[in-house]
Amino acid sequence: MYRRHGQKLAYAFVGCDLAATSGSWFAAYFLRFSLWDSPDGIPSLARVWEALPLVCGLAAVAYWIGGLYEIHRLQQLPRELGKVFKASLLLFLLAITLAFYRRDLYESRLALGLFLVLNAVALALVRRAAWHTIAWLRRHGLNRGRALIVGAGRPGRMVAKTLAANHWTGLEAVGYVDDPGKFEPADLPRLGDISELASVVRKHDCDHVFVALPLARYGELAEVYRQLSDVVVEIQLVPDMPNLAGMKLRTQEIDNVAFVSLRENPLFGWRVAAKRLMDFSLALAAIVLLAPVLLLLASLVKLTSRGPVFYRQRRAGLGGTEFQMLKFRSMRTDAEQQTGAVWAVRGDDRCTPLGRIMRRYSLDELPQLLNVLVGDMSLVGPRPERPVFVEQFRKEIPNYTWRHQVKAGITGWAQVNGWRGNTSLRRRLEFDLHYISNWSLWLDFKILCLTVWCGMRSENAY
C-alpha cells in the first residue's frame, strides 16, 4: 500500500512552524517594549493579536516558497539553516510591506527586526527537534515504509546496506527482485524474478522500489518499468556509477527534459571570489606571523648546504596549467641529475640533514604561502603533482584529471585523512574528488583547523 507520510509530515511541520512564528511575534513585542523606551508609548497587546492572523498567513506563503515543506524520506535530517533564514527574511519583507500599506496595523521597526532574528532561531530549533523526533519514532517502528530492491548485485547490496545504516529514513528493505543465477544475496532474500515484480510489490506491501541494476544490465529497465506501471509505488533509480567516487549526481529540468550532471564544480561565481579572499587574507597573515620562522629556516638552509635557499619545481594546477611551486630546498642541488623525476622514498640519501627534519614536519612547504598570495595555489585543495607524474597517472587512474577542476592546495582533505606521500593514489583521488564535489568555505576552514591541530608532521612525509 502506498503511504503518503510525506504529506502528513508537511502538515505537522506547518503547525510547528506557525506555532514558532506566533511565539516569536509576541516575544519580539515583549522584548522591544521591556528593554527599550518608546516615545510614542506602548501599543496595546490587542493590536498585536489583531495582526497575528495576517502574519501567520504570510508565514505560510513565505515558508512554502522557501521550500520548507518539500518532505521526503530520503532527505537527510535536513541541513536547512539556509532555507530557514531565507524563508524568515522573506516573511520579514512581506510583513514590512504589509505594515507600510496598512497603516492601521501594529508596527514597530525595532520589534520587526527582533522578530526576524527570533523567528529564524525558533524555526531552526523547532524543526531540528521535529526531525530528531521523527528519526526516533522511525527507529522505534513508527512512520515506517517497506522497500524492495531490483537487482541483487553490487549496486543493490549497496542500497540495502545504506538503508540498514540509516534508520532515520524509516525504510525497511524486505528483499531483492532479480532473475535466478545473476547473484546469490546473503543479507536479504530473493523474493522473485523481474517478471514477477508487480506481484512481489503487492504481496509484500511495498511502497518504495529502488531500481539498482548494474550498468551492463540497463537494457532491462524497460521491463522493470513496464512491471511497475500497474502498481502505485515510489520508484528511485540508483545509478551504477562506480567510477564517480566522491562526485555527486545533480539533475536539472528544461521543458520536461531531465539532464543529469555527472561532473559539476561547485566553485563558480561568488564562491571563487570568497575562496580567493580567504586564501589571500589568511596567507598574508600567516606570512607575517611566521616571518621569524621563515627567516630562520632560510638562514639554516643557506648555512648548512651549498645551493639556493628556495627550490622551484614545475607543478600542474588549475586546469592542468603549470606553475613554479616554491619550497625550501631540502635536497642536494644535483639530486635528480642522474635519475630524473622520481618520488622521494624513506631514508632518501639525497636529502640534507636539515632537509630530513623540514620534510618530516612539512616545514619545506611553507614558502608555498607565496604561491597562494600570487594566486597560483590555494590554502586548501588537491596537492599539485609534477607534470611528468600527471601524464603517467592520468593513463593509469580513471578520472585523475578531474582533480584539476580547482586550484592545487598546500593542504587538503586527503592529507588530513592520512593520504599523503607514498600512499594509495586511488584513495587520495577519492578524497580529492569528495572535496571538490562538497566544497564550502566551512569545509576549507575545517581542513585548515585539522591541519593546525594535527600538526604538519606525517609518517608518510619524507
N, C-alpha and C positions, 0 to 999 in steps of 0.2 A: 504494500500500500504506500502510495506517495504521500509523505508527510511534509506539510508546508510550515515547518518550525520557524524558518527564517522570517516569515510574515508575522507570526505571533511574537517573535523576539523584537521585531521592529516596533510593534505596538507597545510592548513593555518598555523599550528604550524611549519612545516618545513620552510616556508617562513619567519616567525617571528624569528625563531632560527638562521637561516643563516644570516639574517639582523643584529641581535645582535652580532653574531660571527664576521661578517665583520667589524662592528663598533669597536669591541674590538681589532681586529687585527690592525687597523690603530691607535686607541687610544694608544695601547701599544708602537707602533713605535714613536709617537709624545712625549709621556711621557718619554720614555727612553732617547731620544736624546735632550730633552729640559731640563731635570733635572740633567743629569749626562754627564760628558765629555766622549768622545770616542777617544782613542789614534789612532784608525785606520780611523778616520774621520766619517762623517755621510753618510750612504748608501743612494743612490738616492731613491726617492719615487717610481720611476718606478719599481724597484726591488720588492718593497712591493706589488704593483699592480700585478706583474707577478706571485707572489706566492699565491695570493688570491684564484684563482680557485681551486688549489690543497688543500688549507686549507679548503675551503667550501666543497669539495668532501670528505675529511677526516672527517669533522664535521658531515656530513650527515650519514656516516657509524658509527661513534662513538655514535651519538645520537640514532640511530636505535638500535645498540647493547645495549645501556644503558637503553632501554625501555621507551624512552620519547614519543613514538608515539603509545603506547597502549591506545587508546582513547575509552572510553565507557561512556554512560550516567550515569551509576550507580557509576562511580568513584566520590568520594568526591572531592571537589576542592582540587587538589592533594597536599598532604604533600610530595612534590617531591624534597626537597632540597638535600637529599641524592643522588637521581638519577642524579640530575643536576651536583653535584660535581663529581660523578664518571664518568659521560659522558665527562665532561670538562677535567678531569685528563687523560682519555683515549685519547682524542684529543691531549692533550699536549704531551703525549708519542709518539703518531703517528707522530706529527709534528717534534719532536726531531729526531726520527728515519729517517724520510724523509730528513731532513736537513743534517743528517750525511752521507746518501748515495748520496745525490745530492748536491755536493759542490757548484754548480753554483747558488743555491737558496739563497735568502736573509736570513740571520740568525744572531741572537744576543741572547745570553743566558739570559741576563737580560730582554730583550724585550719579550722573550718567557715566562719567569717567570711572568712578568706583565700581559701578555696575559692570562695565566692560571687564575689569580685572577680576572681580569676584565671580562673575558668571563663568569666565574661562576656567578659573581654578575649580569651581564647583562642578562644572561639566566634566572636566578631566578626572576628578576624584570619583564622581558618581559612576561614570562609565567604566572606569578601571575596576571599581568594586563590583559592578554588574557583570563584567566579563569574568572576573575571578569566581563570582558566584555561579555563573553558568558552567565554567570549567569544573568546579567542584561537583555540581549536580550531575554533569555528564560522567565524571569519574565514578559516581555512585549509582549509575544506572538510569538516570532520568534524562529526558530530552535526547534519546539515543536514536540512531539510524543504522540500517543494515546495508552493507556494501558488498557487491560482487565484483570480482576482478576477472576480466577477459584476458587470458594469456598467463601461463604459469612459468614463463621464462624469467630472465633476469629483470626486465622492467616490472613484471607483475610481482615478483617477490620483493622488489624494492618498495612498491606501493604497500604491500602487506606489512612490511617492516615499519614503514613510515606511519601508517595508521595505528599500529600497535604501540609505537613510541609516543604518539601524540593523542592522549586520551581526551584532551580538550575539544577535539573535533566531534566527539560523541558518535563516531562511526565505528562499527564493528564489522570487520571483514569476515564473511561467512565461508568463503571458499573461492576456488578458481573455476572458470569455464574454459576448457581448451580441448582440442582433439587428442585422443589417446596416442601415446607414443611420442608426443612432442617433448614433454617434460614430465618428470615424476616429482611433484612438490612434496615436501616433507612437513612444512609448517601448517598448511591448511589443506582440506580435502579437495579433490577434483570432483565437481558436482555434475558435470555433464559436458557434452560436446557443444561446439559453437552453433551447430544446427538445432540444439535444444535450448538455446539461450533464453528465449521468451518464456518457456515453461519453467525453467530454473528460477527466473526472477519472480514469477508468480508463486511457485512452490515455497520459496524461502522468504517471501515477503520483503523483498529488497527495494530500497528507494534510491540507491546510488549505484551506478555501474562505472567502473574505471576500465577503460579500454587501454591495455598496456601490452600491445603486441610488439615483438622485435621489429626493427626497421625492415628486415628482409621479408616480413610477412604482411606488409601494409596492403598487399593486394587482397587480403581477406577482410578489409574494413567494410567493403560494400555489403558483404553477407552479414557482418556484425550489425550494421545499422539497419539492414532490412529486418533482422530479427527483433531489434529494439523498437521498430516503428509501431508495433502493436501493443506496447506497454508504456505506462506513464512512469518514467523514472528520470532522475537527473543523470546525465552522461558526461563524463570527463575523459578527454583523450590525454594520455600521458605520453608525450613524445619520447621516442627512443633516440636520445642524442648523446651517446657515450663520450664523444669527443669534445663536448662543450662543457667540460668540467669548469666550475666556477662561473659560468656565464648564465644569464637569465634570459628566458624567452619572454618577449613582450608582444602583445597583439594590438593592432590598430585597425580601424574600420573606416572605409571610404565608400559611400554609395553601396552599402551592404556587401562589400568585398573585404574579406578579412586578410590582413597582412601580418605575418609572424616575423618579428625581428629576431634574427639569430645572432647578430653581432651589433651591439649598441654601446656606445661610450657615454657614460653619464657626465663626463667633463665637457660641457659646452656652455656658451653664453656667459652669464654672470658667474657661474661656478669656476670658470677658468680665471677670471679676474680675482675672485675671492681666494682661490688657492695661491695665485701668484702674490697677492698682497700678504698672505700669511707667510709664504716662503721668504719673501724679501725682508719683512719686518723681523721675523724670528732669526733668520740667518745673520742679519746685521747686528741684532742684539747678542747673538752667540759669539760673533767675531769680537765685539767689544769686550764681552765678559771673559772670553778665553784668550784675549790678546797676550797676557803674560805666558800662558801655556804654549801658545803658538810660537812666540819668540824664543822660549826656552828650547822647544823641540827643534826649531830651525837651527839654533846655535849648536845643539848637540849633534845634529846630522852633519853640520859643516866641520865640527871639530873631531869627530870620530871616524870619518872615512873621506876618501877623496871623491870629488864629484860635486854636482849641483845639489842644492837643498831640495828642490822640487823635482818630481818625476812626472812628465806629461805623457799620457797614453791615449791613443785613439779609442774611443768607445762609441757604441751605437745608442742613440737616444730616441727622442720623439720622432715617429715616422721612419725610423731606421737611419736618420741623418747622423753623421759622425761629428764628434766634438772632441776637444782635448780635455781629458779629465785630469785634475791635479791631485797629487798625493805627495806626502813627504817621502823622499827616496829611502827605501828600506833594503835595497839590494846593491850589489856591486854594479858599477856602470856598464860592465861587459856581460851582464847576467844572461842575456839571450843572444849573444853574438854567435855562439856555436849551435844552439838548439832552435832558435826562432821562438815563436809564440807558444808557450806551454803553460799549463796550470801549475801553480805552486803546490808543493807536497810537504807533508810533515817532515820536519828536520831538514828543510831545503838549505843546502850549503851555499846557495847564492846570497842568502840574507846576511846582512851585517849584524853584529851582536845587538846594537841598538834597534835595528830593523825588526829583529825577532820580538823584542818587547813591544814595539809600536804595533806590529801586526797582531800580536796576541790580544791587545786591548783596543784594536782598531784606531789607534791614535794617528796612524798614517793617513786615515781618510779625512781628517779634519780640514785640510785645505779645500775640500770639495764645497765647503761653505761659500767659497768664492765663485765656484761654478753655479751655485744656487743664486747668488747675487746677480750674476750677469744673465741668468735665465736659461743656461744650458741644462740644468738639473733642477729637481725639486727636493725638498727635505724628505718627502715620503714618496716612494714609487718602486717599481721593479729595479733591481740593481742592474746597471748597464754592463753589457758584455763587450769584449773586443770583436770587431767586425769579422775576423777570421773564424772565431768560435760561433758567431751568429750564423754565418754561412753554413757551418757544419751542423749546428743544432736544428736549423730550420728544415734540413733534409731528413733528419732522424726523428724529430719530435713533432707530431701534428700540432698546428696552431701556435707554434712557438713565436711567430712574428706578431701575434695578437698583443703581446706584452708591450709592443712599441706604440700602442694607442695613446699612451700617456708619457710624460717625461720620466726619465730614469730618476731614482732617488738615492739619497745617502743611506737611508734605512727603508725597510718595507715590511709588509705583512708576512712574507716568507721568512725574513730574517728574525723577526721577533718570535716566530714559532719554531725556530731552530734550524731552518732550511737555508743554510749559507755555507760557503766554502765548498768542499768536495763532498756534497750530499746529492740526493736524487734530483736530477733536473726536472723530471716529470712532476714530482711533488712540489718543487719550487714553482713550476709553471702553474700548477693548480692553485696555489696560494696567490700568485700574482694576478691570475685571471679573476679570482674571487675578489681581490682588492679593487680591480678595475670596474667590475660589474656592480660592486656595492659601495663605491666611493662616496664619501661625505667628509665635510670638514671635521666632524666629530671623530670619524674613523682615523683621519690623519692625526688628530690630537691624541687619540688613544695610542696609536703606534709610537708617537714621539714619547709619550709618558712611559710606555713599556720599554722603549729603548733606554731611556734615562734610568728607570727603576731597576731594570735587569743589568744595566751596565753594558758597555760595548764589548766586554770580554766574551769570547766564544771558544769552545774546544775545537771548532772547525775552522778557526781563523789562524792561518799560518802561511 
